[in-house]
Amino acid sequence: MLHESGEDYLEAILVIRRLRGSCRNVDIAGRLGRSKPSVTKALSNLAAAGLVRMSGRDVLLTEEGERAASATLERHRFFERLLVESGVDAKTASAEACRMEHCLSEDSFRKLADRLAPEG
């Protein structure tokens, strides 16, 4: 099972790659507010788990890493949207969604998302 920190790294890699087309250690460090040595260590652990790989300086998600990153990002956006729609300011909503995205099992998240989905 992936820890919260690992999910944050994968999500950051996914977002950076979508925005820039590539992702380097320094990009991750800047986005997450972590030191470059911490990022290097985390990427080594994620690579050992088969979730990322390196191509020169470019950090790439494996298929499994992409799935995990996409699921984490989906949760983040769900909770962020829910909080903003409830009147929470965007900055606070984003920070709190980042914590909330890690708390529920996949099954519980799906049930909550289905329950709160707009009817149509």
C-alpha positions as CSV (number, residue, x, y, z in Angstrom):
1,M,0.0,0.0,0.0
2,L,1.2,3.5,-0.9
3,H,1.7,6.0,1.8
4,E,0.3,9.5,1.8
5,S,3.7,11.0,0.9
6,G,4.1,8.6,-2.1
7,E,0.6,9.5,-3.3
8,D,1.6,13.2,-3.1
9,Y,4.7,12.6,-5.2
10,L,2.8,10.7,-7.8
11,E,0.1,13.3,-8.0
12,A,2.7,16.1,-8.3
13,I,4.5,14.2,-11.2
14,L,1.2,13.7,-13.0
15,V,0.2,17.4,-12.7
16,I,3.6,18.7,-13.6
17,R,3.8,16.4,-16.7
18,R,0.3,17.6,-17.8
19,L,1.3,21.2,-17.4
20,R,4.9,21.1,-18.8
21,G,5.1,17.9,-20.8
22,S,8.1,16.8,-18.7
23,C,9.0,16.6,-15.0
24,R,12.3,16.9,-13.2
25,N,13.3,16.5,-9.6
26,V,13.6,20.2,-9.2
27,D,10.0,20.7,-10.4
28,I,8.7,18.2,-7.8
29,A,10.8,19.9,-5.1
30,G,9.3,23.2,-6.0
31,R,5.7,22.0,-6.2
32,L,5.8,20.1,-2.9
33,G,8.2,22.4,-1.0
34,R,10.7,19.6,-0.4
35,S,14.4,19.5,-0.7
36,K,16.0,18.0,-3.8
37,P,17.7,15.2,-1.8
38,S,14.3,14.3,-0.3
39,V,12.8,14.1,-3.7
40,T,15.7,12.0,-5.0
41,K,15.2,9.5,-2.1
42,A,11.4,9.4,-2.6
43,L,11.8,8.8,-6.3
44,S,14.2,6.0,-5.6
45,N,11.6,4.4,-3.4
46,L,8.8,4.9,-5.9
47,A,11.1,3.4,-8.7
48,A,11.8,0.4,-6.5
49,A,8.0,0.0,-6.1
50,G,7.6,0.1,-9.9
51,L,5.6,3.4,-9.9
52,V,8.1,5.7,-11.6
53,R,11.1,5.5,-13.9
54,M,13.7,7.9,-15.0
55,S,14.6,8.8,-18.6
56,G,17.7,11.0,-18.2
57,R,16.4,13.8,-15.9
58,D,12.8,13.3,-16.9
59,V,10.6,11.5,-14.3
60,L,8.0,9.2,-15.9
61,L,5.1,7.4,-14.3
62,T,4.7,3.7,-15.0
63,E,1.2,2.4,-15.9
64,E,0.7,1.5,-12.2
65,G,2.1,4.9,-11.1
66,E,-0.2,6.6,-13.6
67,R,-3.3,4.8,-12.2
68,A,-2.4,5.6,-8.6
69,A,-1.6,9.3,-9.5
70,S,-4.9,9.6,-11.4
71,A,-6.9,8.1,-8.5
72,T,-5.3,10.5,-6.0
73,L,-5.9,13.5,-8.3
74,E,-9.5,12.5,-8.8
75,R,-10.0,12.4,-5.1
76,H,-8.3,15.8,-4.6
77,R,-10.4,17.4,-7.2
78,F,-13.6,15.9,-5.8
79,F,-12.9,17.1,-2.3
80,E,-11.7,20.5,-3.4
81,R,-14.8,21.0,-5.5
82,L,-17.0,19.9,-2.7
83,L,-15.4,22.3,-0.2
84,V,-15.5,25.3,-2.6
85,E,-19.1,24.6,-3.4
86,S,-19.7,24.6,0.4
87,G,-18.2,28.1,0.7
88,V,-14.6,27.3,1.6
89,D,-12.1,29.7,0.0
90,A,-10.1,28.1,-2.9
91,K,-6.7,28.1,-1.1
92,T,-8.0,26.5,2.0
93,A,-10.1,24.0,0.0
94,S,-7.0,22.9,-1.9
95,A,-4.9,22.4,1.2
96,E,-7.7,20.5,3.0
97,A,-8.5,18.4,-0.1
98,C,-4.8,17.4,-0.1
99,R,-5.3,15.9,3.4
100,M,-8.7,14.4,2.7
101,E,-7.7,12.6,-0.5
102,H,-5.7,10.1,1.6
103,C,-8.3,9.2,4.3
104,L,-10.8,7.0,2.6
105,S,-10.6,3.5,1.1
106,E,-11.3,3.3,-2.6
107,D,-14.6,1.6,-1.8
108,S,-15.7,4.3,0.6
109,F,-14.6,7.1,-1.8
110,R,-16.6,5.6,-4.7
111,K,-19.7,5.3,-2.5
112,L,-19.4,8.9,-1.3
113,A,-18.7,10.1,-4.9
114,D,-21.7,8.2,-6.2
115,R,-23.9,9.4,-3.4
116,L,-23.0,13.1,-4.0
117,A,-23.0,12.9,-7.8
118,P,-25.5,15.2,-9.5
119,E,-28.5,13.3,-10.6
120,G,-29.1,13.4,-14.3
